[in-house]
Amino acid sequence: MRRQIVVYKTKPEKTGENQRLIEQVFEELRAKAPSDLRYMSARLGDGTFVHIAFSEAGDSSPFTRLASFQAYLEGIKERVAAPPLQGEATIIGNYRMLPE
């Protein structure tokens, strides 16, 4: 299983737009219901976004199949204040967040 976390801060004037694009990704996920993906996103008060995605698809990302994700990627460089920090995550502990 691939576990990835991405963290970035948006430019203040782009925070709302970024959130709307993420919400569209969730709408498409609910409609298509891919079984090989677990995903959550959070927005902090300072415009920082945190994305956590667990995929059973191996090296390929289920996001690439989503038109809404492609729309989210368009203009991402103009929305963020600095390049995102991203990487593969190792779960250290899990209390009721993930299935055992």
mmCIF file of the C-alpha atoms, coordinates in Angstrom:
data_MODEL
# 
_entry.id   MODEL 
# 
loop_
_atom_site.group_PDB 
_atom_site.id 
_atom_site.type_symbol 
_atom_site.label_atom_id 
_atom_site.label_alt_id 
_atom_site.label_comp_id 
_atom_site.label_asym_id 
_atom_site.label_entity_id 
_atom_site.label_seq_id 
_atom_site.pdbx_PDB_ins_code 
_atom_site.Cartn_x 
_atom_site.Cartn_y 
_atom_site.Cartn_z 
_atom_site.occupancy 
_atom_site.B_iso_or_equiv 
_atom_site.pdbx_formal_charge 
_atom_site.auth_seq_id 
_atom_site.auth_comp_id 
_atom_site.auth_asym_id 
_atom_site.auth_atom_id 
_atom_site.pdbx_PDB_model_num 
ATOM 1   C CA . MET A 1 1   ? 0.000   0.000  0.000   1.00 0.00 ? 1   MET A CA 1 
ATOM 2   C CA . ARG A 1 2   ? 1.283   3.442  -0.905  1.00 0.00 ? 2   ARG A CA 1 
ATOM 3   C CA . ARG A 1 3   ? 0.928   6.039  1.858   1.00 0.00 ? 3   ARG A CA 1 
ATOM 4   C CA . GLN A 1 4   ? 1.589   9.642  0.944   1.00 0.00 ? 4   GLN A CA 1 
ATOM 5   C CA . ILE A 1 5   ? 1.341   12.955 2.781   1.00 0.00 ? 5   ILE A CA 1 
ATOM 6   C CA . VAL A 1 6   ? 1.519   16.325 1.035   1.00 0.00 ? 6   VAL A CA 1 
ATOM 7   C CA . VAL A 1 7   ? 1.721   19.644 2.902   1.00 0.00 ? 7   VAL A CA 1 
ATOM 8   C CA . TYR A 1 8   ? 1.785   23.118 1.383   1.00 0.00 ? 8   TYR A CA 1 
ATOM 9   C CA . LYS A 1 9   ? 0.697   26.675 2.074   1.00 0.00 ? 9   LYS A CA 1 
ATOM 10  C CA . THR A 1 10  ? -1.313  28.663 -0.431  1.00 0.00 ? 10  THR A CA 1 
ATOM 11  C CA . LYS A 1 11  ? -1.051  32.332 -1.211  1.00 0.00 ? 11  LYS A CA 1 
ATOM 12  C CA . PRO A 1 12  ? -3.711  34.120 0.897   1.00 0.00 ? 12  PRO A CA 1 
ATOM 13  C CA . GLU A 1 13  ? -5.723  35.243 -2.135  1.00 0.00 ? 13  GLU A CA 1 
ATOM 14  C CA . LYS A 1 14  ? -5.742  31.673 -3.559  1.00 0.00 ? 14  LYS A CA 1 
ATOM 15  C CA . THR A 1 15  ? -6.788  29.728 -0.440  1.00 0.00 ? 15  THR A CA 1 
ATOM 16  C CA . GLY A 1 16  ? -10.516 29.716 -1.238  1.00 0.00 ? 16  GLY A CA 1 
ATOM 17  C CA . GLU A 1 17  ? -9.957  28.700 -4.853  1.00 0.00 ? 17  GLU A CA 1 
ATOM 18  C CA . ASN A 1 18  ? -7.682  25.860 -3.758  1.00 0.00 ? 18  ASN A CA 1 
ATOM 19  C CA . GLN A 1 19  ? -10.295 24.598 -1.294  1.00 0.00 ? 19  GLN A CA 1 
ATOM 20  C CA . ARG A 1 20  ? -13.038 24.682 -3.957  1.00 0.00 ? 20  ARG A CA 1 
ATOM 21  C CA . LEU A 1 21  ? -10.875 22.620 -6.317  1.00 0.00 ? 21  LEU A CA 1 
ATOM 22  C CA . ILE A 1 22  ? -10.233 20.047 -3.571  1.00 0.00 ? 22  ILE A CA 1 
ATOM 23  C CA . GLU A 1 23  ? -13.953 19.893 -2.807  1.00 0.00 ? 23  GLU A CA 1 
ATOM 24  C CA . GLN A 1 24  ? -14.560 19.070 -6.485  1.00 0.00 ? 24  GLN A CA 1 
ATOM 25  C CA . VAL A 1 25  ? -12.098 16.176 -6.197  1.00 0.00 ? 25  VAL A CA 1 
ATOM 26  C CA . PHE A 1 26  ? -14.113 14.817 -3.253  1.00 0.00 ? 26  PHE A CA 1 
ATOM 27  C CA . GLU A 1 27  ? -17.354 15.185 -5.230  1.00 0.00 ? 27  GLU A CA 1 
ATOM 28  C CA . GLU A 1 28  ? -15.890 13.100 -8.051  1.00 0.00 ? 28  GLU A CA 1 
ATOM 29  C CA . LEU A 1 29  ? -14.502 10.549 -5.597  1.00 0.00 ? 29  LEU A CA 1 
ATOM 30  C CA . ARG A 1 30  ? -17.949 10.125 -4.031  1.00 0.00 ? 30  ARG A CA 1 
ATOM 31  C CA . ALA A 1 31  ? -19.492 9.712  -7.490  1.00 0.00 ? 31  ALA A CA 1 
ATOM 32  C CA . LYS A 1 32  ? -16.916 7.214  -8.777  1.00 0.00 ? 32  LYS A CA 1 
ATOM 33  C CA . ALA A 1 33  ? -16.169 5.508  -5.436  1.00 0.00 ? 33  ALA A CA 1 
ATOM 34  C CA . PRO A 1 34  ? -12.731 4.026  -6.256  1.00 0.00 ? 34  PRO A CA 1 
ATOM 35  C CA . SER A 1 35  ? -12.111 1.143  -3.880  1.00 0.00 ? 35  SER A CA 1 
ATOM 36  C CA . ASP A 1 36  ? -8.316  1.367  -4.114  1.00 0.00 ? 36  ASP A CA 1 
ATOM 37  C CA . LEU A 1 37  ? -8.032  4.791  -2.442  1.00 0.00 ? 37  LEU A CA 1 
ATOM 38  C CA . ARG A 1 38  ? -8.397  6.347  1.004   1.00 0.00 ? 38  ARG A CA 1 
ATOM 39  C CA . TYR A 1 39  ? -8.004  10.116 1.075   1.00 0.00 ? 39  TYR A CA 1 
ATOM 40  C CA . MET A 1 40  ? -8.483  13.053 3.373   1.00 0.00 ? 40  MET A CA 1 
ATOM 41  C CA . SER A 1 41  ? -7.566  16.696 3.192   1.00 0.00 ? 41  SER A CA 1 
ATOM 42  C CA . ALA A 1 42  ? -7.489  19.397 5.856   1.00 0.00 ? 42  ALA A CA 1 
ATOM 43  C CA . ARG A 1 43  ? -7.024  23.147 5.757   1.00 0.00 ? 43  ARG A CA 1 
ATOM 44  C CA . LEU A 1 44  ? -5.295  24.904 8.627   1.00 0.00 ? 44  LEU A CA 1 
ATOM 45  C CA . GLY A 1 45  ? -6.105  28.464 9.647   1.00 0.00 ? 45  GLY A CA 1 
ATOM 46  C CA . ASP A 1 46  ? -2.990  29.908 8.022   1.00 0.00 ? 46  ASP A CA 1 
ATOM 47  C CA . GLY A 1 47  ? -3.785  28.549 4.531   1.00 0.00 ? 47  GLY A CA 1 
ATOM 48  C CA . THR A 1 48  ? -1.739  25.378 4.925   1.00 0.00 ? 48  THR A CA 1 
ATOM 49  C CA . PHE A 1 49  ? -3.283  22.286 3.340   1.00 0.00 ? 49  PHE A CA 1 
ATOM 50  C CA . VAL A 1 50  ? -2.557  18.710 4.387   1.00 0.00 ? 50  VAL A CA 1 
ATOM 51  C CA . HIS A 1 51  ? -3.454  15.791 2.126   1.00 0.00 ? 51  HIS A CA 1 
ATOM 52  C CA . ILE A 1 52  ? -3.198  12.176 3.247   1.00 0.00 ? 52  ILE A CA 1 
ATOM 53  C CA . ALA A 1 53  ? -3.720  9.475  0.634   1.00 0.00 ? 53  ALA A CA 1 
ATOM 54  C CA . PHE A 1 54  ? -3.469  5.709  0.961   1.00 0.00 ? 54  PHE A CA 1 
ATOM 55  C CA . SER A 1 55  ? -3.599  3.782  -2.289  1.00 0.00 ? 55  SER A CA 1 
ATOM 56  C CA . GLU A 1 56  ? -3.627  0.087  -3.033  1.00 0.00 ? 56  GLU A CA 1 
ATOM 57  C CA . ALA A 1 57  ? -2.847  0.833  -6.683  1.00 0.00 ? 57  ALA A CA 1 
ATOM 58  C CA . GLY A 1 58  ? 0.906   0.476  -6.210  1.00 0.00 ? 58  GLY A CA 1 
ATOM 59  C CA . ASP A 1 59  ? 2.984   3.012  -8.086  1.00 0.00 ? 59  ASP A CA 1 
ATOM 60  C CA . SER A 1 60  ? 0.121   4.424  -10.125 1.00 0.00 ? 60  SER A CA 1 
ATOM 61  C CA . SER A 1 61  ? -2.064  7.068  -8.524  1.00 0.00 ? 61  SER A CA 1 
ATOM 62  C CA . PRO A 1 62  ? -5.855  6.677  -8.639  1.00 0.00 ? 62  PRO A CA 1 
ATOM 63  C CA . PHE A 1 63  ? -5.995  10.479 -8.774  1.00 0.00 ? 63  PHE A CA 1 
ATOM 64  C CA . THR A 1 64  ? -4.719  10.510 -12.342 1.00 0.00 ? 64  THR A CA 1 
ATOM 65  C CA . ARG A 1 65  ? -8.044  8.997  -13.441 1.00 0.00 ? 65  ARG A CA 1 
ATOM 66  C CA . LEU A 1 66  ? -10.009 11.980 -12.073 1.00 0.00 ? 66  LEU A CA 1 
ATOM 67  C CA . ALA A 1 67  ? -10.840 14.989 -14.248 1.00 0.00 ? 67  ALA A CA 1 
ATOM 68  C CA . SER A 1 68  ? -11.284 17.069 -11.089 1.00 0.00 ? 68  SER A CA 1 
ATOM 69  C CA . PHE A 1 69  ? -7.753  16.238 -9.957  1.00 0.00 ? 69  PHE A CA 1 
ATOM 70  C CA . GLN A 1 70  ? -6.373  17.291 -13.331 1.00 0.00 ? 70  GLN A CA 1 
ATOM 71  C CA . ALA A 1 71  ? -8.267  20.596 -12.897 1.00 0.00 ? 71  ALA A CA 1 
ATOM 72  C CA . TYR A 1 72  ? -6.786  20.928 -9.387  1.00 0.00 ? 72  TYR A CA 1 
ATOM 73  C CA . LEU A 1 73  ? -3.261  20.475 -10.769 1.00 0.00 ? 73  LEU A CA 1 
ATOM 74  C CA . GLU A 1 74  ? -3.754  23.202 -13.376 1.00 0.00 ? 74  GLU A CA 1 
ATOM 75  C CA . GLY A 1 75  ? -2.377  26.388 -11.892 1.00 0.00 ? 75  GLY A CA 1 
ATOM 76  C CA . ILE A 1 76  ? -1.155  24.779 -8.663  1.00 0.00 ? 76  ILE A CA 1 
ATOM 77  C CA . LYS A 1 77  ? 2.161   26.634 -8.970  1.00 0.00 ? 77  LYS A CA 1 
ATOM 78  C CA . GLU A 1 78  ? 0.294   29.946 -9.005  1.00 0.00 ? 78  GLU A CA 1 
ATOM 79  C CA . ARG A 1 79  ? -1.749  29.010 -5.913  1.00 0.00 ? 79  ARG A CA 1 
ATOM 80  C CA . VAL A 1 80  ? 1.030   27.856 -3.582  1.00 0.00 ? 80  VAL A CA 1 
ATOM 81  C CA . ALA A 1 81  ? 3.447   30.078 -1.669  1.00 0.00 ? 81  ALA A CA 1 
ATOM 82  C CA . ALA A 1 82  ? 6.255   27.486 -1.869  1.00 0.00 ? 82  ALA A CA 1 
ATOM 83  C CA . PRO A 1 83  ? 6.679   24.018 -3.400  1.00 0.00 ? 83  PRO A CA 1 
ATOM 84  C CA . PRO A 1 84  ? 4.760   21.290 -1.524  1.00 0.00 ? 84  PRO A CA 1 
ATOM 85  C CA . LEU A 1 85  ? 6.504   18.979 0.906   1.00 0.00 ? 85  LEU A CA 1 
ATOM 86  C CA . GLN A 1 86  ? 5.547   15.443 0.006   1.00 0.00 ? 86  GLN A CA 1 
ATOM 87  C CA . GLY A 1 87  ? 6.676   11.977 0.724   1.00 0.00 ? 87  GLY A CA 1 
ATOM 88  C CA . GLU A 1 88  ? 5.891   8.399  1.483   1.00 0.00 ? 88  GLU A CA 1 
ATOM 89  C CA . ALA A 1 89  ? 4.623   8.019  5.050   1.00 0.00 ? 89  ALA A CA 1 
ATOM 90  C CA . THR A 1 90  ? 5.375   5.294  7.575   1.00 0.00 ? 90  THR A CA 1 
ATOM 91  C CA . ILE A 1 91  ? 2.595   4.788  10.098  1.00 0.00 ? 91  ILE A CA 1 
ATOM 92  C CA . ILE A 1 92  ? 4.018   4.897  13.617  1.00 0.00 ? 92  ILE A CA 1 
ATOM 93  C CA . GLY A 1 93  ? 0.752   4.611  15.489  1.00 0.00 ? 93  GLY A CA 1 
ATOM 94  C CA . ASN A 1 94  ? -2.924  4.366  14.666  1.00 0.00 ? 94  ASN A CA 1 
ATOM 95  C CA . TYR A 1 95  ? -5.701  4.910  17.150  1.00 0.00 ? 95  TYR A CA 1 
ATOM 96  C CA . ARG A 1 96  ? -9.064  4.453  15.423  1.00 0.00 ? 96  ARG A CA 1 
ATOM 97  C CA . MET A 1 97  ? -8.080  6.462  12.335  1.00 0.00 ? 97  MET A CA 1 
ATOM 98  C CA . LEU A 1 98  ? -7.246  3.572  10.035  1.00 0.00 ? 98  LEU A CA 1 
ATOM 99  C CA . PRO A 1 99  ? -8.608  0.051  9.898   1.00 0.00 ? 99  PRO A CA 1 
ATOM 100 C CA . GLU A 1 100 ? -6.330  -2.470 11.564  1.00 0.00 ? 100 GLU A CA 1 
# 
